[in-house]
Amino acid sequence: MRGGARGGRCYVGRVATRVVSFPPLERADARVLILGTMPGGASLREGRYYAHPRNAFWPILADLLGFDAEAPYGLRASALLDARIALWDVLASCVRRGSLDAAIVRPSMRINEFGAFFASHPRLRRVFFNGATAETLFRRHVRPGLPPLPRVTFLRLPSTSPAHAGMTRARKRRAWRAIRP
């Protein structure tokens, strides 16, 4: 299992600081990739994906895949990997003030290396974006540089972030059913 605790410098207060994402949570036989934009402050401080207590990611995935949302992080990560789901972010690093995607300083963005990722995960068939910003950045900055991926489908799902309060958790969960095989 790879991904999680490495990476992630955190910012202090409201000062714009360069933040660094985590390596992918992955297995070579992954069939699904879920992409966020960049870990938020709580995740960077904790050294794990989706650490904010109000983020719906782990409760939704736990419900859909049948594991305990309150289990230790390693067990939750293993449940994703056992379901052949990889987890990563579009951005490798950026300058940002706070945790919101809207606070990212666009010229500061550094994109993760997706060419090598797709080459080393030949069984990937579906890529899901955790929110609109992840999808937009991927389509603008990643997709044009990738070779054709005729067997891979791409779909944006509603953000699990607590900042995306315009949709109930139940509605988000219904949309996220798409990740199930």
C-alpha positions as CSV (number, residue, x, y, z in Angstrom):
1,M,0.0,0.0,0.0
2,R,1.3,3.4,-0.9
3,G,-0.1,6.9,-0.1
4,G,-0.9,9.0,2.8
5,A,1.5,10.1,5.4
6,R,4.3,11.3,3.2
7,G,4.1,14.7,1.6
8,G,2.0,17.6,2.7
9,R,3.4,20.8,4.1
10,C,0.8,22.8,5.9
11,Y,0.2,26.5,6.0
12,V,-0.1,28.7,9.0
13,G,-3.2,30.8,9.4
14,R,-4.2,32.8,6.4
15,V,-0.8,33.2,4.9
16,A,-0.6,31.9,1.4
17,T,1.9,29.0,1.4
18,R,3.0,26.3,-0.9
19,V,1.3,23.0,0.0
20,V,2.3,19.6,-1.3
21,S,0.0,16.7,-1.9
22,F,0.4,13.1,-1.0
23,P,1.6,10.3,-3.2
24,P,-1.3,8.2,-4.6
25,L,-3.0,5.6,-2.5
26,E,-2.7,2.8,-5.1
27,R,-2.3,-0.8,-6.2
28,A,-1.1,-1.8,-9.6
29,D,-4.4,-3.6,-10.3
30,A,-6.6,-0.6,-9.6
31,R,-9.6,-0.3,-11.9
32,V,-10.9,3.0,-10.5
33,L,-9.1,6.2,-9.8
34,I,-10.7,8.9,-7.6
35,L,-9.1,12.3,-8.0
36,G,-9.4,15.3,-5.7
37,T,-7.8,18.7,-6.3
38,M,-5.4,19.1,-3.3
39,P,-5.7,18.0,0.3
40,G,-7.1,20.6,2.7
41,G,-5.5,21.8,5.8
42,A,-6.9,19.1,8.1
43,S,-5.6,16.4,5.7
44,L,-2.2,18.0,5.4
45,R,-1.9,18.2,9.2
46,E,-3.0,14.6,9.7
47,G,-1.0,13.2,6.8
48,R,-4.0,11.4,5.3
49,Y,-6.6,11.8,2.7
50,Y,-10.0,13.4,3.6
51,A,-9.2,14.0,7.3
52,H,-11.6,16.9,7.9
53,P,-14.3,15.5,10.2
54,R,-17.1,17.0,8.2
55,N,-15.9,15.7,4.8
56,A,-18.4,13.1,3.6
57,F,-15.8,11.0,1.6
58,W,-15.1,8.3,4.2
59,P,-18.7,7.9,5.4
60,I,-20.0,7.7,1.8
61,L,-17.3,5.2,0.6
62,A,-17.7,3.2,3.8
63,D,-21.5,2.9,3.2
64,L,-21.0,2.0,-0.5
65,L,-18.2,-0.5,0.0
66,G,-19.2,-2.0,3.4
67,F,-16.5,-0.9,5.8
68,D,-16.5,1.0,9.0
69,A,-16.2,4.8,8.4
70,E,-14.7,5.2,11.9
71,A,-12.1,2.4,11.4
72,P,-8.4,3.5,11.7
73,Y,-7.2,5.3,8.5
74,G,-5.0,2.3,7.5
75,L,-8.0,0.0,7.5
76,R,-10.2,2.4,5.5
77,A,-7.3,2.9,3.0
78,S,-7.0,-0.9,2.7
79,A,-10.7,-1.3,2.0
80,L,-10.4,1.1,-1.0
81,L,-7.4,-0.8,-2.2
82,D,-9.1,-4.1,-1.8
83,A,-12.0,-2.7,-3.9
84,R,-9.3,-1.8,-6.5
85,I,-9.8,1.9,-6.1
86,A,-6.9,4.3,-6.2
87,L,-6.9,7.8,-4.7
88,W,-4.9,10.8,-5.7
89,D,-5.0,14.5,-6.4
90,V,-4.7,16.4,-9.7
91,L,-2.2,18.9,-8.1
92,A,1.2,17.9,-6.8
93,S,1.6,21.3,-5.2
94,C,0.3,24.8,-5.2
95,V,0.3,28.1,-3.3
96,R,-3.0,28.5,-1.4
97,R,-4.4,30.5,1.4
98,G,-6.7,28.3,3.5
99,S,-8.2,25.0,2.3
100,L,-10.7,26.0,-0.4
101,D,-10.0,25.2,-4.1
102,A,-10.9,28.8,-4.9
103,A,-7.9,30.0,-2.8
104,I,-5.4,28.2,-5.1
105,V,-3.0,30.7,-6.8
106,R,-3.4,29.4,-10.4
107,P,0.1,30.2,-11.7
108,S,1.6,28.3,-8.8
109,M,0.0,25.0,-9.6
110,R,2.2,21.9,-10.3
111,I,0.3,19.0,-11.8
112,N,1.0,15.4,-10.8
113,E,2.6,13.0,-13.3
114,F,-0.3,11.2,-14.8
115,G,1.4,9.8,-17.9
116,A,3.5,7.4,-15.7
117,F,0.5,6.7,-13.5
118,F,-1.7,5.6,-16.3
119,A,1.1,3.6,-17.8
120,S,1.7,1.7,-14.6
121,H,-2.1,1.1,-14.0
122,P,-3.2,-0.6,-17.3
123,R,-6.4,-2.0,-15.7
124,L,-7.8,1.5,-14.9
125,R,-11.2,1.8,-16.5
126,R,-12.9,4.6,-14.7
127,V,-11.8,8.0,-13.3
128,F,-14.0,9.9,-11.0
129,F,-13.5,13.5,-10.0
130,N,-14.3,14.6,-6.5
131,G,-15.8,17.9,-7.5
132,A,-15.7,20.3,-10.4
133,T,-12.3,21.9,-9.8
134,A,-10.5,18.5,-9.9
135,E,-12.3,17.7,-13.2
136,T,-11.6,21.2,-14.7
137,L,-7.9,21.1,-13.9
138,F,-7.5,17.5,-15.2
139,R,-9.3,18.3,-18.5
140,R,-7.2,21.5,-19.0
141,H,-3.8,20.5,-17.7
142,V,-3.6,16.7,-17.8
143,R,-5.8,15.2,-20.5
144,P,-4.3,17.0,-23.5
145,G,-0.9,15.5,-22.7
146,L,-2.0,11.9,-22.3
147,P,-2.2,9.3,-25.0
148,P,-5.6,8.1,-26.1
149,L,-7.3,6.2,-23.3
150,P,-10.2,4.5,-25.2
151,R,-11.0,2.1,-22.3
152,V,-11.2,4.8,-19.6
153,T,-14.3,6.7,-18.8
154,F,-14.3,10.0,-16.8
155,L,-17.1,11.3,-14.6
156,R,-17.4,14.2,-12.2
157,L,-19.1,13.4,-8.9
158,P,-20.3,16.0,-6.4
159,S,-17.6,17.2,-4.0
160,T,-17.6,15.5,-0.6
161,S,-16.2,18.7,0.9
162,P,-18.1,20.3,3.7
163,A,-17.8,23.5,1.7
164,H,-20.1,22.0,-0.9
165,A,-23.1,22.4,1.4
166,G,-25.6,22.9,-1.4
167,M,-26.2,19.2,-1.7
168,T,-27.2,16.9,1.1
169,R,-25.0,13.9,2.1
170,A,-27.8,11.6,0.9
171,R,-27.9,13.1,-2.6
172,K,-24.1,13.0,-2.7
173,R,-24.2,9.3,-1.7
174,R,-26.7,8.5,-4.5
175,A,-24.4,10.1,-7.1
176,W,-21.3,8.4,-5.6
177,R,-23.0,5.0,-6.3
178,A,-21.4,5.2,-9.7
179,I,-18.0,4.1,-8.3
180,R,-19.4,0.6,-7.5
181,P,-18.5,-2.0,-10.1
